[in-house]
């Protein structure tokens, strides 16, 4: 199976399955002599790991990152960096009853039809557990970007019909939903727990803001910065839509409203979301993603089995009633991976 790698210069390849021995990532293209703070890498992993609150899955994984290569005396060597996370709390028996049944909303049916085999234990390779490896790689990317002044912040702006109406960056990590509006976060949490009690799940919207990105990252035509961002963000499981800046709301505006005014200190507005002509313009880059409701729900659903017979299914086990709070660090990681790749590409470009 192909398509396990992402990036051009800063290239990652992830490996492992949800219920396998381990998952991990190999990073190729990281520049040498970067002082890597492994505690900061672990802190990013802790933000994504399961079992954090009542609104996430209760699978208990420490998600400790082990560095197998690419570091010497705390600095990158320029060689491939291998990061491994061992799985410890698999409960494969939870999936034994549905090994021959396709789960609605999952990749079961399409993977089985394409490859003739599938790993039913938590979704195998198609599981959201794969994103732990992305977060580890993204944490390395963030540390390369930080000295350049680039700061990446993700937060939940909507759960079902509940919208965040204010933004306080300090509130994001102070509530289980990771919403920057504390009042909205409380209502979101209640709605998520109610959906869980009903055997159902909720969708959401996550926004990622990248501040400090200089003018000139990205390329026109097929390698536009927003194209790479959309590609990276859409590669996350459960993501069904991406928008940059005003996104779909731009269709409701006139040109006089959509065009970003410019002043001597830069852009006065940011409808474009920090990117023009595929190239960063110095304003904050703003991307939003639509997160579908978690597919694994305990309510009875109609499906078929591998023999094509109609069946009824109830998904047992431990699942997120809303995946958005744990998507936040994953989305930040993908944005960091795109930006570090664009940064390294800009260093090799001919001067203007």
Secondary structure in CASP SS format (residue, H / E / C, confidence):
PFRMAT SS
TARGET T0000
AUTHOR 0000-0000-0000
METHOD secondary structure of the structure
MODEL  1
X C 1.00
X C 1.00
X C 1.00
X C 1.00
X E 1.00
X E 1.00
X C 1.00
X C 1.00
X C 1.00
X C 1.00
X E 1.00
X E 1.00
X E 1.00
X E 1.00
X E 1.00
X E 1.00
X C 1.00
X C 1.00
X C 1.00
X C 1.00
X C 1.00
X E 1.00
X E 1.00
X E 1.00
X E 1.00
X E 1.00
X E 1.00
X E 1.00
X C 1.00
X C 1.00
X C 1.00
X C 1.00
X C 1.00
X C 1.00
X E 1.00
X C 1.00
X C 1.00
X H 1.00
X H 1.00
X H 1.00
X H 1.00
X H 1.00
X H 1.00
X H 1.00
X H 1.00
X H 1.00
X H 1.00
X H 1.00
X C 1.00
X C 1.00
X C 1.00
X C 1.00
X C 1.00
X C 1.00
X C 1.00
X C 1.00
X C 1.00
X C 1.00
X C 1.00
X C 1.00
X C 1.00
X C 1.00
X C 1.00
X C 1.00
X E 1.00
X E 1.00
X E 1.00
X E 1.00
X E 1.00
X C 1.00
X E 1.00
X E 1.00
X C 1.00
X C 1.00
X E 1.00
X E 1.00
X C 1.00
X C 1.00
X C 1.00
X C 1.00
X E 1.00
X E 1.00
X E 1.00
X E 1.00
X E 1.00
X E 1.00
X C 1.00
X C 1.00
X C 1.00
X C 1.00
X C 1.00
X H 1.00
X H 1.00
X H 1.00
X H 1.00
X H 1.00
X H 1.00
X H 1.00
X C 1.00
X C 1.00
X E 1.00
X C 1.00
X C 1.00
X C 1.00
X C 1.00
X C 1.00
X C 1.00
X H 1.00
X H 1.00
X H 1.00
X H 1.00
X H 1.00
X H 1.00
X H 1.00
X H 1.00
X C 1.00
X C 1.00
X C 1.00
X C 1.00
X C 1.00
X C 1.00
X C 1.00
X C 1.00
X H 1.00
X H 1.00
X H 1.00
X C 1.00
X H 1.00
X H 1.00
X H 1.00
X H 1.00
X H 1.00
X H 1.00
X H 1.00
X H 1.00
X H 1.00
X H 1.00
X H 1.00
X H 1.00
X H 1.00
X H 1.00
X H 1.00
X H 1.00
X H 1.00
X H 1.00
X H 1.00
X C 1.00
X C 1.00
X C 1.00
X C 1.00
X E 1.00
X E 1.00
X E 1.00
X E 1.00
X E 1.00
X E 1.00
X E 1.00
X E 1.00
X E 1.00
X C 1.00
X C 1.00
X E 1.00
X E 1.00
X C 1.00
X C 1.00
X C 1.00
X C 1.00
X C 1.00
X H 1.00
X H 1.00
X H 1.00
X H 1.00
X H 1.00
X H 1.00
X C 1.00
X C 1.00
X C 1.00
X C 1.00
X E 1.00
X C 1.00
X C 1.00
X H 1.00
X H 1.00
X H 1.00
X H 1.00
X H 1.00
X H 1.00
X H 1.00
X H 1.00
X H 1.00
X H 1.00
X H 1.00
X H 1.00
X H 1.00
X H 1.00
X H 1.00
X H 1.00
X C 1.00
X C 1.00
X C 1.00
X C 1.00
X C 1.00
X C 1.00
X E 1.00
X E 1.00
X E 1.00
X E 1.00
X E 1.00
X E 1.00
X E 1.00
X E 1.00
X C 1.00
X C 1.00
X C 1.00
X C 1.00
X C 1.00
X C 1.00
X C 1.00
X C 1.00
X C 1.00
X H 1.00
X H 1.00
X H 1.00
X C 1.00
X H 1.00
X H 1.00
X H 1.00
X H 1.00
X H 1.00
X H 1.00
X H 1.00
X H 1.00
X H 1.00
X H 1.00
X C 1.00
X C 1.00
X C 1.00
X C 1.00
X E 1.00
X E 1.00
X E 1.00
X E 1.00
X E 1.00
X E 1.00
X C 1.00
X C 1.00
X H 1.00
X H 1.00
X H 1.00
X H 1.00
X H 1.00
X H 1.00
X C 1.00
X C 1.00
X H 1.00
X H 1.00
X H 1.00
X H 1.00
X C 1.00
X C 1.00
X C 1.00
X E 1.00
X E 1.00
X C 1.00
X C 1.00
X E 1.00
X E 1.00
X C 1.00
X C 1.00
X C 1.00
X C 1.00
X C 1.00
X C 1.00
X C 1.00
X E 1.00
X E 1.00
X C 1.00
X C 1.00
X E 1.00
X E 1.00
X C 1.00
X C 1.00
X C 1.00
X C 1.00
X E 1.00
X E 1.00
X E 1.00
X E 1.00
X E 1.00
X E 1.00
X E 1.00
X C 1.00
X C 1.00
X C 1.00
X C 1.00
X C 1.00
X C 1.00
X C 1.00
X C 1.00
X C 1.00
X E 1.00
X E 1.00
X E 1.00
X E 1.00
X E 1.00
X C 1.00
X C 1.00
X C 1.00
X C 1.00
X E 1.00
X E 1.00
X E 1.00
X E 1.00
X C 1.00
X C 1.00
X C 1.00
X C 1.00
X C 1.00
X C 1.00
X C 1.00
X C 1.00
X C 1.00
X C 1.00
X H 1.00
X H 1.00
X H 1.00
X H 1.00
X H 1.00
X H 1.00
X H 1.00
X H 1.00
X H 1.00
X H 1.00
X H 1.00
X H 1.00
X H 1.00
X H 1.00
X H 1.00
X H 1.00
X H 1.00
X H 1.00
X H 1.00
X H 1.00
X H 1.00
X H 1.00
X H 1.00
X H 1.00
X H 1.00
X C 1.00
X C 1.00
X C 1.00
X C 1.00
END
